[in-house]
Amino acid sequence: MVTRRCAQRQFLLRPSGAVNGIIGYCLAVAAERYGVRVHAFCVLSNHLHLVITDVRGTRPEFFRWLFEFTAKCLNAHWGRWENLWASEPPSVVPGRWRGPARQGRLHADQPGGSGPGDRAPLLAGADQPAGADRARRVFQAAEALLP
């Protein structure tokens, strides 16, 4: 799982049609260019979470392109030209991600549990109809824009 926050924890990712479209489009293009599988993502007002699989070993290039172009587009949208993302690198927590569980949530093996079968919900709420429907619409819009 990857987490990246905005500079100074500013609310630069506030949900709107433009922000959702920019993030969805940049994420879809970066994933296609670098062969990264995006299993889930969650964008909050000042940070984002991604659950990805790096199929071709291109995670650094994927991050560079994704964060560079989301910053350029969002800065243009907000009329800014300073750093959008915090200066520290994204937080990457490796894990063996398992597919959607019966409840429709993603789960991960939790370190420090009583065994490898310990599982905890990841991105709880992603199974809610409104959130899932909105994410589906963003991806469909992004896919429609791809060549």
C-alpha positions as semicolon CSV with decimal commas, in nm:
position;residue;x (nm);y (nm);z (nm)
1;M;0,000;0,000;0,000
2;V;0,126;0,344;-0,091
3;T;0,041;0,668;0,089
4;R;0,137;1,017;-0,028
5;R;0,037;1,341;0,137
6;C;0,012;1,698;0,016
7;A;0,271;1,960;0,109
8;Q;0,202;2,112;0,451
9;R;-0,103;1,883;0,475
10;Q;-0,302;2,131;0,268
11;F;-0,643;2,025;0,140
12;L;-0,540;2,024;-0,227
13;L;-0,722;1,701;-0,313
14;R;-1,068;1,820;-0,208
15;P;-1,324;1,622;-0,406
16;S;-1,468;1,794;-0,713
17;G;-1,535;1,691;-1,069
18;A;-1,205;1,841;-1,186
19;V;-0,990;1,695;-0,907
20;N;-1,150;1,349;-0,936
21;G;-1,103;1,355;-1,314
22;I;-0,738;1,464;-1,292
23;I;-0,645;1,199;-1,038
24;G;-0,843;0,925;-1,215
25;Y;-0,696;1,011;-1,554
26;C;-0,335;1,040;-1,432
27;L;-0,365;0,716;-1,237
28;A;-0,510;0,529;-1,535
29;V;-0,246;0,661;-1,776
30;A;0,043;0,591;-1,537
31;A;-0,085;0,238;-1,470
32;E;-0,114;0,164;-1,840
33;R;0,226;0,317;-1,930
34;Y;0,419;0,133;-1,660
35;G;0,223;-0,191;-1,630
36;V;0,115;-0,134;-1,272
37;R;-0,205;-0,300;-1,154
38;V;-0,421;-0,069;-0,943
39;H;-0,637;-0,275;-0,710
40;A;-0,782;0,012;-0,508
41;F;-0,729;0,378;-0,437
42;C;-0,869;0,623;-0,189
43;V;-0,823;0,998;-0,222
44;L;-0,880;1,213;0,085
45;S;-0,856;1,591;0,101
46;N;-0,484;1,600;0,186
47;H;-0,345;1,256;0,098
48;L;-0,408;0,945;-0,108
49;H;-0,373;0,570;-0,068
50;L;-0,301;0,325;-0,350
51;V;-0,302;-0,053;-0,345
52;I;-0,093;-0,158;-0,644
53;T;0,101;-0,450;-0,787
54;D;0,421;-0,364;-0,971
55;V;0,412;-0,626;-1,248
56;R;0,715;-0,510;-1,450
57;G;0,937;-0,361;-1,178
58;T;0,866;-0,003;-1,284
59;R;0,731;0,136;-0,956
60;P;0,980;0,428;-0,938
61;E;0,891;0,541;-1,290
62;F;0,520;0,493;-1,216
63;F;0,551;0,711;-0,904
64;R;0,754;0,976;-1,087
65;W;0,503;1,007;-1,370
66;L;0,191;0,986;-1,152
67;F;0,302;1,239;-0,892
68;E;0,462;1,475;-1,144
69;F;0,157;1,498;-1,368
70;T;-0,102;1,507;-1,092
71;A;0,099;1,796;-0,940
72;K;0,118;1,983;-1,272
73;C;-0,252;1,940;-1,345
74;L;-0,373;2,014;-0,992
75;N;-0,144;2,316;-0,958
76;A;-0,285;2,451;-1,285
77;H;-0,637;2,382;-1,158
78;W;-0,575;2,562;-0,827
79;G;-0,368;2,844;-0,984
80;R;-0,056;2,748;-0,786
81;W;0,305;2,677;-0,879
82;E;0,455;2,554;-0,552
83;N;0,506;2,190;-0,447
84;L;0,182;1,996;-0,435
85;W;0,324;1,681;-0,273
86;A;0,518;1,669;0,053
87;S;0,895;1,652;0,009
88;E;0,937;1,310;0,168
89;P;0,892;1,008;-0,059
90;P;0,567;0,812;-0,059
91;S;0,518;0,566;0,226
92;V;0,526;0,215;0,080
93;V;0,410;-0,075;0,296
94;P;0,480;-0,404;0,120
95;G;0,235;-0,683;0,171
96;R;0,083;-0,988;0,018
97;W;-0,246;-0,845;-0,098
98;R;-0,535;-1,077;-0,142
99;G;-0,825;-1,009;-0,371
100;P;-1,166;-0,884;-0,267
101;A;-1,310;-1,082;0,019
102;R;-1,668;-1,200;0,036
103;Q;-1,774;-0,864;0,181
104;G;-1,618;-0,680;-0,114
105;R;-1,333;-0,532;0,091
106;L;-0,965;-0,573;0,023
107;H;-0,763;-0,744;0,296
108;A;-0,395;-0,776;0,373
109;D;-0,191;-1,005;0,594
110;Q;-0,115;-0,801;0,903
111;P;0,239;-0,811;1,046
112;G;0,254;-0,880;1,416
113;G;-0,066;-1,083;1,424
114;S;-0,106;-1,428;1,562
115;G;-0,029;-1,587;1,226
116;P;-0,019;-1,545;0,849
117;G;-0,394;-1,591;0,829
118;D;-0,467;-1,275;1,030
119;R;-0,653;-1,036;0,807
120;A;-0,785;-0,690;0,864
121;P;-0,999;-0,477;0,636
122;L;-0,807;-0,236;0,418
123;L;-0,971;0,083;0,298
124;A;-1,287;0,005;0,487
125;G;-1,576;0,180;0,324
126;A;-1,459;0,099;-0,027
127;D;-1,737;-0,156;-0,033
128;Q;-2,002;0,109;0,025
129;P;-2,220;0,150;-0,285
130;A;-2,172;0,528;-0,314
131;G;-1,790;0,512;-0,292
132;A;-1,760;0,214;-0,522
133;D;-1,996;0,370;-0,775
134;R;-1,803;0,700;-0,772
135;A;-1,470;0,520;-0,817
136;R;-1,616;0,316;-1,103
137;R;-1,736;0,634;-1,276
138;V;-1,395;0,800;-1,238
139;F;-1,220;0,500;-1,393
140;Q;-1,473;0,479;-1,677
141;A;-1,421;0,848;-1,751
142;A;-1,042;0,803;-1,741
143;E;-1,058;0,498;-1,969
144;A;-1,267;0,690;-2,219
145;L;-0,989;0,951;-2,244
146;L;-0,712;0,698;-2,312
147;P;-0,597;0,662;-2,674
